Amino acid sequence: MRKVFFILMTGILLAACGTPAKVLTSDEIRTMTTRIIQADYDMTFTSALSLLQSEGFLINNTDKETGLINASKQEDASNATLNKILWGSATEAYTTKAVFLIIKLNDRLTEVKLTMYQGSINTFIDDSWSENQTEENRMVQNADIYRLWLNNLEAEIARRESFQKNDSDT
């Protein structure tokens, strides 16, 4: 799980260092972040929660009625204290936020919208030696990351459905 998070963080940081990213249209974002899944609403909702937890996310808020799941993950940065002393500023932590919107289409079809944000918590010391903290977040716009997450969600649904099938067979 840490390996996936590390790969995700590395990819996003490398992408941020390159040339300015193309601004995606709302249609491109919708296509990248949305998938129709052949599973019922309850199974999809529960599987999304399970997937987030297995990836080490803290579930901040859920609302099953609206289908909203809000989760976050934070990884402390190394050498933050030293950087504050030497340079007057430091990245304290790297953050990832995930927001699922799960919508029932019918008894066997569910629409899943996933939006992910990558960011950091930064601290700087001002002229009066007070510490100030800011948080920056940017929407992840890498289609491969969304494809991976949505594929993993479908795999989690299949895993959970196989348990139900095995229970009904006994």
N, C-alpha and C positions, 0 to 999 in steps of 0.2 A: 504494500500500500504506500509506504514511504517512497518507494522507487517511482511509482506512478506520479505522486505529487512532485517529486524532484524533477522528473522529466517534464511535467506540465510547467513548473516554475522556470526551468532552464529554457524551454522552448519559447515561453512568453518573454523572458528577459532578453534572449537573443533576438527575437523579432523586434523588440522595442529598441534595440541598438542599431537596427538597420535603417533603411530608407523609410520615410513616412509611409504608413500603411494606406492603402486605398480605402476611401470612405465607402462603406457598403450601403446599398439602398435598403429600404425597409423590406422589399421583396427578397433580397439576398439574405438578410438577417432572418426573416421568417422561414425561408427554405432551410437554412443552416441549423436553426434552433428548434424546429418543429418536426414531430414524427407522429404518424397514426400507428397505433399499436393494436394488434389483435388480442385483446385481453379485456376483461371487465374492469370497471372503474376501481372497485375495492382492491383487486389484486395489483393493479398498476400503482395506486397510491401507496399501499403497504410496501411494495417492491422498491419504490423510489426512496422511501424512508430507510429501508434496509440497506440499499446501495450506499446512500449517503453515510450512514453509520459505519458501514464496513470500510469506507474510505477515510474514516477518521474525522468526519464533519460533526460539528455541534449543531443539533437541530434547534434553531432559535424560535421558530414559530410554525405551527401547522394549523390549517383550517380545512377540514375534510369537506365541509359544505361547499366552499368555493374552489377547493382543489389546490390551494396554495401551500407550498412548503418552502421555508426560508432557512438556509443553513450556512454555516461559516466554518472556516478552518484557519488557524493562525500558527505560524511557525516562527519562533524567535530567531532573529538574526544574530550571527556571532560578532563579537567585538564591538557591540553597540556602545558600551560604556567607554571603552578606550577611544573610539571615534568621537564621542561627545567631548571627551577631555582634550583630544588633540585638535580636532577640527571645529568643534562647537556645534556639530550636528551629526546625526546618525539615523540609519534605518533601524528601528527597533524590532520590527517584525514584518513578515510577508503574509498577506492575507488572500484567501480565496473565498468567494461567496457564490452560492448556488441558489437559484430560485426556480422551482418547478411550478408550473401551472398545469394541472391535470383536469381535463374536461371530458365528461362522459358524452359520447356520440350516440351509442346505443348499447345494448346488453353485452356485445362482444367487441366493440371498437371504442378506443379511448385516444383522445388527442393529448400529446405531451408537448409542452413548450418548456424549454430549459434555457435559462440565461445565466451565464457565469461571469463573474467579475474577478479580476486579479488586481491586487493592490499592495500597498505598504503603509505602515505606520511610521512616521518620521518625527524625530524630536530635534529641536534646535534650541540653542541658548541665546537669548537676546542680549541687548546692551546692558540691561539691568540684572543680568545673570539669572533670569527666570527661564525655566524650561517651558517650552511651548510644543504642543504636539499637533500634527496634522495627519489626516488619513487621505490617501489617494486611491481611487478605484477606477479601473477602466474595464469596459466590457471586453471579454475575450472574443476575438473575431477570427478564430482559427477553426475552420470547418472540421478538421481532423479531430480536434478535441471534442466537439459536440458529437461527431459520429461515434467516437470511442465511448463516451458516456451513454449515449442512447442505445448503442449495441450492448453495453454492459447492463443497462436497464432491461432490455429484452431478455438477456441471458438470466438475469435474476428472476424475472417473471416466469420463464420456462422452468427454472429450478424450483420455484415455489409451487408451480402448477404440478410438477412431477410428484411433489410430496402429497398434494391433494389426491392425485390419481392413485398413488400407492396406498393411501388411506382408504379410498373407496374400494380398492381391489381386495382388501383383507376382510 
